[in-house]
């Protein structure tokens, strides 16, 4: 199993996942050309992708979904409500519909989409399992519900939101209504909230954690890393490995042992 954040942040999000039976993108919020280039930078030919799995319809997650699906002749996998809401952006493409709470199998991989709290139409996170283990993916969520925690337990790798530093958001340039939206149960997790979620998910076989969706305005990579590292230090743990999501370049590549 191999995964890498191609991009993460408010200007575009995309993750590459490879198992022994398929290659997937989770979201495609960059341009088609930039997505192809970033895949190439980690030695992946976009033509070898098997599908694009979509979390929700915000533009920073679906910008090139339709373009890539048509060019590469691969399906878009999304909830029926999300696909309807995103049709004006995705356009004509082969689509495979799923429903939150109903696991399904694609190319030998078990995909369990679960609902998350965010201000979008039917937003989901994913628990994805193959013979090599499982990964948990939950970004763009205002709170980590008990369901979210249960779905993410026991994974070998996690992609979790560390969107903002609470003080930087408070002191930052955003208007009050936007600050309130970000803080709300349908907004985004702060560094502290992301670390709290990670604390609930720590176990001996967790090997890698991606800190994702960092705000370029209301966060600092050093603060996000400090929140996660501080948690691991308090738990007297040397691992798991931490990978910092970045807007402008690919993060490190995680490979499961």
C-alpha positions in Angstrom: 0.0 0.0 0.0 1.3 3.4 -1.0 -0.2 6.9 -0.5 0.8 10.5 -1.0 -0.9 13.8 -0.7 -0.5 15.5 -4.1 -1.9 18.7 -2.6 -3.7 19.8 0.5 -5.2 23.2 1.4 -8.0 25.6 0.4 -6.7 25.9 -3.2 -6.8 22.3 -4.1 -6.8 18.8 -2.5 -5.9 15.4 -3.9 -4.5 12.1 -2.6 -3.0 9.2 -4.5 -3.6 5.7 -3.2 -2.1 2.5 -4.5 -3.0 -1.0 -3.4 -2.0 -4.3 -4.8 -5.1 -4.2 -7.1 -5.8 -0.6 -8.0 -4.7 3.0 -8.1 -7.1 5.7 -7.0 -7.3 9.5 -6.6 -9.2 10.7 -3.6 -10.5 14.1 -4.8 -8.9 16.1 -7.7 -8.9 19.7 -6.7 -5.9 20.8 -8.8 -5.9 21.4 -12.5 -5.7 18.3 -14.7 -2.2 19.2 -15.8 -0.9 19.9 -12.3 -2.4 16.6 -11.1 -0.7 14.8 -13.9 2.6 16.5 -13.1 2.5 15.8 -9.4 1.7 12.1 -10.1 4.7 12.0 -12.4 6.9 13.5 -9.7 6.3 10.3 -7.6 6.7 8.0 -10.6 3.0 7.5 -11.4 1.6 7.7 -14.9 -1.9 9.2 -14.7 -3.0 6.7 -17.4 -2.7 3.9 -14.8 -5.3 5.3 -12.5 -8.5 3.2 -12.0 -10.9 5.8 -10.7 -11.5 9.0 -8.7 -13.1 8.8 -5.3 -14.8 12.1 -4.2 -15.5 13.3 -0.7 -17.7 16.3 -1.5 -18.5 18.9 -4.1 -16.5 21.9 -3.1 -14.3 23.2 -5.9 -11.0 22.7 -4.1 -11.9 18.9 -4.2 -13.4 18.5 -7.7 -11.8 21.1 -10.0 -10.4 18.5 -12.5 -12.5 15.4 -11.6 -14.5 15.6 -14.9 -11.5 16.5 -17.0 -9.4 13.6 -15.7 -12.3 11.1 -15.8 -13.0 11.9 -19.5 -9.3 12.0 -20.6 -8.3 8.9 -18.8 -11.6 7.0 -19.3 -12.0 6.2 -15.7 -15.1 6.4 -13.4 -15.9 9.0 -10.8 -17.1 7.4 -7.5 -19.3 9.6 -5.4 -22.5 9.7 -3.5 -25.7 10.2 -5.6 -26.5 13.5 -3.9 -22.9 14.8 -4.3 -22.8 13.9 -7.9 -26.0 15.7 -8.5 -24.7 18.8 -6.7 -21.4 18.7 -8.6 -22.8 18.0 -12.1 -22.2 21.5 -13.3 -18.5 21.2 -12.5 -17.9 17.5 -13.3 -20.0 17.4 -16.5 -20.4 14.3 -18.5 -18.5 11.4 -17.0 -18.9 7.7 -16.1 -20.1 7.7 -12.5 -20.4 5.0 -9.9 -22.8 6.0 -7.2 -22.5 5.0 -3.5 -24.4 6.0 -0.4 -22.8 7.0 2.9 -23.0 4.1 5.3 -23.1 1.5 2.6 -19.7 -0.2 2.0 -18.9 -1.3 -1.5 -16.0 -3.0 -3.4 -14.1 -1.5 -6.3 -11.2 -3.2 -8.1 -10.7 -5.6 -5.1 -10.7 -2.8 -2.5 -13.3 -2.4 0.2 -14.5 1.2 0.5 -16.6 2.3 3.5 -17.9 5.9 3.0 -19.2 7.4 6.3 -20.9 10.8 6.8 -18.9 13.7 8.3 -20.1 17.1 9.4 -19.2 19.8 6.9 -21.1 22.5 5.0 -21.5 20.5 1.8 -24.0 18.2 0.2 -23.6 14.7 1.7 -19.8 15.0 2.6 -18.1 11.7 3.5 -14.8 10.3 4.9 -13.5 6.9 3.9 -12.2 3.7 5.4 -10.5 1.8 2.7 -9.3 -1.8 3.1 -7.2 -4.1 1.0 -5.2 -7.2 1.8 -2.3 -4.9 2.8 -4.3 -3.2 5.6 -6.6 -0.2 5.8 -6.3 3.6 5.6 -8.7 6.2 7.1 -9.4 9.5 5.4 -11.3 12.3 7.1 -10.7 15.9 6.1 -13.1 18.8 5.9 -15.1 18.1 9.1 -16.2 20.4 11.9 -16.3 17.8 14.6 -15.1 14.3 15.0 -18.2 12.3 15.9 -18.2 9.0 17.6 -19.0 7.4 14.2 -16.0 9.1 12.7 -13.7 7.8 15.4 -15.1 4.3 15.1 -14.6 4.2 11.3 -11.0 5.4 11.7 -9.9 3.0 14.3 -7.3 0.3 13.6 -5.9 1.9 10.4 -2.3 1.6 9.3 -2.3 5.1 7.9 -4.6 8.1 8.5 -5.3 11.3 6.7 -6.6 13.8 9.2 -7.5 17.5 9.2 -5.3 20.0 11.0 -6.8 23.1 9.4 -6.1 26.0 11.6 -4.5 27.3 14.8 -7.2 28.7 17.0 -5.3 31.9 17.9 -4.2 32.6 14.4 -7.8 32.3 13.2 -9.0 34.6 16.0 -6.4 37.2 15.2 -6.4 36.7 11.4 -8.0 38.8 8.6 -11.1 36.7 7.9 -14.5 38.4 8.6 -16.3 37.3 11.7 -18.9 35.3 9.9 -16.2 33.2 8.2 -14.3 32.6 11.4 -17.5 31.4 12.9 -18.2 29.1 10.0 -14.7 27.6 10.3 -15.1 27.0 14.0 -18.6 25.5 13.7 -19.6 21.9 13.7 -19.8 22.1 9.9 -16.5 23.8 9.5 -12.9 22.5 10.0 -10.9 20.9 12.7 -8.2 23.0 14.5 -4.7 21.7 15.2 -5.8 20.9 18.8 -8.9 19.1 17.6 -6.9 17.1 15.0 -4.5 16.1 17.7 -7.4 15.1 20.0 -8.8 12.9 17.3 -5.4 11.4 16.6 -5.1 10.6 20.3 -8.3 8.5 20.1 -6.9 6.6 17.1 -3.4 5.7 18.3 -2.5 2.0 18.3 0.6 -0.2 17.8 0.1 -0.8 14.1 -0.5 2.8 13.1 2.5 3.6 10.8 1.8 7.0 9.1 -0.4 10.1 9.7 -0.9 12.8 7.1 -1.7 16.3 8.6 -4.0 17.7 5.9 -5.9 20.8 4.8 -3.7 23.3 6.6 -4.9 26.9 6.0 -2.2 29.1 4.5 -3.8 32.1 6.3 -4.8 30.7 9.7 -2.1 28.1 10.3 1.6 27.5 10.3 3.1 24.1 9.4 5.3 24.2 12.5 2.2 24.6 14.7 0.4 21.7 13.2 3.5 19.5 13.6 4.0 20.7 17.1 0.4 19.7 18.0 0.9 16.2 16.6 4.4 15.7 18.0 3.4 17.0 21.4 0.7 14.4 21.6 3.2 11.6 20.6 5.7 12.9 23.2 3.1 12.9 26.0 2.3 9.3 25.0 6.0 8.5 25.0 5.8 7.3 21.4 8.4 7.6 18.6 5.9 6.9 15.8 3.8 6.9 13.7 5.6 8.8 11.0 4.1 12.3 10.4 3.6 13.7 6.9 2.8 17.4 6.4 0.3 18.2 3.7 1.3 21.1 1.5 -0.5 23.2 -1.1 2.3 23.7 -3.5 4.2 20.4 -3.6 3.7 16.7 -3.0 4.0 15.4 0.6 6.2 12.4 1.4 5.2 9.0 0.2 3.9 6.5 2.8 4.5 2.8 2.2 3.0 0.3 4.5 5.4 -2.3 5.8 
